[in-house]
């Protein structure tokens, strides 16, 4: 197999650290090679090293990179510029910041084209059409802010294609996008690749994306490749202990009620001198030799890994505890949380007098029930109003309509103060949710002090830290000393400090790596069992929902389109949107499965479509759908769907 | 007679504020030592070479200003030694710096003389026709042996440099001792800056015994003396102005950003309006009004120094009123960002009061901006004083400042040959002060910028 790109022993140094340490791989023409790894493992640094676009502090310390036989590291910067674009194209994670906000899309594509001899507007139009942007002639003269995230990412892809690169480097191309949009973009990339015979280096942390896209997979850990295999081999039998644990840490329905396998600890600091295997500290199968000697490459059947164990030689991981027989539905219990017709409308103000000219219906009449000790998952794409709904329950944003009752008592502006101890919230971003200027102890004590909870706060803080799996003496430290997972534990301890009955969890794991996510999910399960907490779990991650939710409510554009037990909604979805959402989740078995693509972007809640909000994107839409919003109908006892054409 | 001191201490308002400011700074540093993140940031400043070199230069300036702020009134020599009579004190208020520089202050010439000169700058009609008259004090020790002038200057300068080196060796020994306890501090940079200062101050001090090192001005005052006296004015304006505007800027900025609504509208209108009034006009009007008030109430002030001091403080207040808007706007923006942070929302979910959130969560997280603004504004204000005094609406004419020095020297630039030393001296002193402040501000900003911290 002749290779298009060949990387040998690439090493990048930043100060004393080596974010990329001796990475070697080949990519054949037309092939997709996926670099898989958690944050900080050096996968993005590898890509930037290939492009020679490293940040100022970093430099390439050794190795060789050749593209089509040309040694890229030996080229002068001026020559390298001709390679970028024509030889190597790159698309980045965040479409919102990768485009210049003050230039029209057409000019930005034109800029990329001008470097390759032009082609002008006609060629730009052609490119926009190729990346599936509807009405490209109009879009060409628009600015990035007029486009949705998915569309911006398509424009980025069009710009990368302008140079007709032989190899496209895609750095987490869909991480910032919703699942339905992610499915569209992945499909587009796959189609373009097939058409143009382009090779692709796909950088991602998402096993699902790898399963859908890659021909071969390289797993990175702490700056090194630890396993390289074909996709089929890798998903059938991951060999390296780290890879196997990554799979075991993924939540899904099969592990319901059981514990997820976690990888203890966190990725080691890269400026630490390594003697043995870098994974030894966190590996359950580490032997004495692992700490002493760097492991050799082992190879079997085209699968290579860097480990002292033989391929297939590792001890099998403890299988997930099979789900305990689902407890008989506890319908009898009185609902802890009842939401009726909750609405949050934000006025759109215009003009000098700031008169309201319209309304953003962020949350538009949702009703939910949650029993004590149960988990209700509120699922939806970004912008559907799920976070606003969560905040409205705590009155962090003032609801404009409807009612929230907690244990029978109505929550309103006057009663919320008394109820603050009963309902608390855990936020998404563990880095933004802790005040960097306060010690951990003060952060956790804040709620107890504010609500005037009596007792020995110091002892309570120590107890809480123990409960979330941290040491009591960490109370004196500052947040910056903790990793993302530890910070999320602290945020959970802060919410638990006032002994709430209900926790609103707003995407608590979406900013975390898979292995850390598993730790947090296990912790949440333990706390629920031990303290009888009820969770309102707001998320877009279907796999997590499948793992822990008792009931599921699917939200689209401010309204709940389907709700019922997890079994009902996730196994027998009746609403076409739910079905599309489930189908868009990349599957781990590596088979393509039947694809149900939802076209287009979610509409704006300021100007929702008439009739059923979903009809412009719905394959089943009919005249009725355009005319009126469907009423809730019961598909089965406790399973409510709002669709004119509901059906499996 | 035992209760009669040889002097009577005088505490001017500006002295009191300056001492209070220094005390607050010292207290703040002591407090910062125990705050982990502040300690880390200041250690980054201490480890920076340019930061420590500029800090050493600034410290020298502050020392001069401090000496110039210890005021007193000397006792007049008793005309009649009447035991029962109360001692009389001079109306002139002196400072410790005046005491140290007494020869410079007292030895005035008739008019302009060039640096290190022995004769006046202009010819006068003398007994033997028109000639340059000898100075009353500059180079009198040479008597008629004027051929010795150059060698005497060089010799004295070298002796002074040797003395300066000796003084530097004392610092060297002290630094060697301190280095063992605080190895992270950039001692070499401090020592290099001190070496430069010693090598300048030593010869200047030695030469000042017999000459006017930087010449004399129109009324024969020593320019070196005037330059040293100007330092206090510059530093006071740079620091007290910030002190006056800080509470308003911080309070209003955070209120506007956090509370929002009509409070935000009101504060925004306020600073937009203030910002649209031409600053110099506003200051001119205020200074003139104040001048009238001071002139109509001569009984408020015991000495002319108190009068000049009142005018200096009033100038600080006016500059403060016109300069808080920038910081206020910055803080409003930062607060708008911070109030959406999840830790603020978490506090809201606990029902923490608005005031507590502003104090606990917002204020500590904008303090780095405040600190950076203080240090950055300092140099701007020193320059602003010079400009205002030049225009004639700055400090009291009897207060020595860089601005008044430049103002009196400007006409002489047109003279042929040119009288350049007044302007050059003011320029050099102000340049070094502002440059040191700017370099220090840059280092502080880098150290406190959360994005730069590792």
Interface residues (C-beta under 8 A of the other chain):
Chain A: X391 X394 X396 X416 X417 X420 X424 X425 X427 X428 X429 X432 X433 X434 X435 X436 X437 X438 X443 X446 X447 X450 X451 X478 X480 X491 X494 X495 X498
Chain B: X36 X37 X341 X342 X343 X345 X346 X347 X348 X349 X350 X351 X352 X353 X356 X360 X361 X364 X365 X450
